[in-house]
Each structure stands twice: as C-alpha cells, then as structure tokens.
Amino acid sequence: MFDNLQDKLEKAFHVLKGHGQVSEVNVAETLKEIRRALVDADVSFKIAKEFTNTVKEKALGADVLTSLKPGQVLTKAVRDEMATLMGGTASDLDLSQKPSIILMAGLQGSGKTTHSGKLANYLKRKKTRKVLLVACDVYRPAAIDQLHVVGEQIGVEVFSDKENKNPVDIAQKALAHAKANGFNAVIIDTAGRLAIDEEMMAEIRDIHQAVKPQETLFVVDSMTGQDAVNTAKAFNDVLDYEGVILTKLDGDTRGGAALTIRSVVNKPIKFIGTGEKMDALDVFHPTRMADRILG
Ligand code: GDP
C-alpha cells in the first residue's frame, strides 16, 4: 500500500539521518521533499503545502534544530499531522435505529456491490445484526445477480425485484419486508454510472429522501486519485453523506485519496476495502494508516 509514497518519504527523511544537529536548510530541504512526495501521491498542491507548513511549525515548536534526534522529531510531526489530516480517530457506524438503514452510493465500478456484501458480512459477524441486502440497480440485471451471489456467499438474504424499474419503490418495499421480518440492518445497493450525471444524482437523492438512512456511505475507488476526491465532493454536495468507504487499497494506489478526502469533504473515511473477498474490509484508523505510510 502506498509503496511509492513510502519510498519517497523515506528518502526525504534520509537527509536528516545521521545528523546530530540540523540546520534550517536541512529541515527546509526535507520538507520540500515531503511536499513533492505528497503531490506525487496525488495530494493537491494546496493541501501538501499547508501540510508541510504545519509540520514545520510543529517541528520547530519541538526544537527540531537543537534536538539530538532531528529525524525522529520531524517524523513524529509528519505522522501526527497525517493522522490529523485523515480525521484523527476512527469513526463508527450509527446503528442505533432498528432497522439501521445504510445507503451505498458511488460510481459504477467503485466497488459498491462488493462492499455492500462486505459490510453485510461485517455487521452480521462483528455486530451480530440480522442483515438484509437490497438490490436497487434497475438498469443492470447483472448487478442484481451479482448481489445475489454475494448474499449467498455470506449467508445474507437479498431483496430484489427485476420487474420493478422504480428504485424508490423497491427500497420502500424492502424496508417493509425488513420490518415485518425482524431484520435490524438494511443495506441498499444503488446504481452507479461511469461518470457523474444529473439523472443518477436525482435518483440517489430520491432514494435517500424516501428511506432516510442513518448512514449514507460514499464508495470510491482509491486508484482514481484526485478524481476520487472530486467525485467525493460532488456526491457530498447532493447527499451530505455520513462517511466514505475507500476501496481497492490492496492495489497499486498512490495514497492521495486516503490522505485528503477527509479534509476536502469534512466527512470521515469509515472503512477501507483491501481485496475482492468478503472479509477484505477494515475499519479505517487514521493513526494506524499514518504508521503504515511512514513504515
Ligand atoms: P460497483 O459497480 O460499484 O458495484 O462495483 P463492484 O462491486 O462490482 O466492483 C467492481 C470491481 O472491483 C469488481 O471486479 C470487484 O471484485 C472489484 N473490487 C471491489 N472492491 C475491491 C477491493 O477492495 N480490492 C480489489 N482488488 N478489487 C475490488
């Protein structure tokens, strides 16, 4: 995960290694390398610059120039600031309502269906919920079939209606079914398109208004870099969602989305997807992620 960023940060800190004492020039050089590493990882220039400015202040506040271990002081400042940038602490789901309604939103191919299944599996096993999965993609019959395959794999019932072309109606019928049958969590998988368009946004907004989910989760492919951040913003403008699921972190992803989505939309990343299997879902911990990035 984030191999390139890791390598570059390691090289940036190398300047300080072995120095008993460092000069302002050494620190400035290191910060510049860090900024470059972040921009290469798809962090916007503005955020990268603010980041290194804050790190500089913190490091100077911690007397990096007179410290016997300046490398450690600076690494700690970077680690702390990265964790802060990613939201500080982990953010849980609100499952207080019965049934808890979770709406999955995002572009086609982002991993919505896969992560609907992973989340159902997580709620079933870790939170002992009786979960109902709902197929609301009325455009692609294959997506409905895919959700059924996923449901079978994890032993979770899937509600669908291939004849019905009205996703709001399907969602409402699914909710009634959930209430009548003692389900205490409902996960609604919705249709996505390859790019943002008015129709998709109107549809997901209608479903959102009709079912009033406690958790609307925006699912986004981490491999899409700055586009991930832009899409996150567009969906948040319409849905004001509760959190983000960042997928495909097992791939050759650069890190920009993980580092910056939180600060751009002011919503937490709640989960990360780390593979295609149903158990490849982790609660997102900003401090642990910062530790991983810094090795
Ligand atoms: P949807 O169109 O948003 O419902 O996306 P899908 O759930 O169908 O996922 C699209 C593709 O990405 C599928 O081939 C999934 O197996 C794959 N995928 C989804 N999540 C992950 C992940 O976290 N890691 C990897 N490596 N592949 C994933």
Boltz pocket constraint, residues with backbone or C-beta under 6 A from the ligand:
constraints:
  - pocket:
      binder: B
      contacts: [[A, 106], [A, 107], [A, 108], [A, 109], [A, 110], [A, 111], [A, 112], [A, 113], [A, 114], [A, 115], [A, 190], [A, 192], [A, 246], [A, 247], [A, 248], [A, 249], [A, 250], [A, 251], [A, 273], [A, 274], [A, 275], [A, 276], [A, 280]]
      max_distance: 6.0
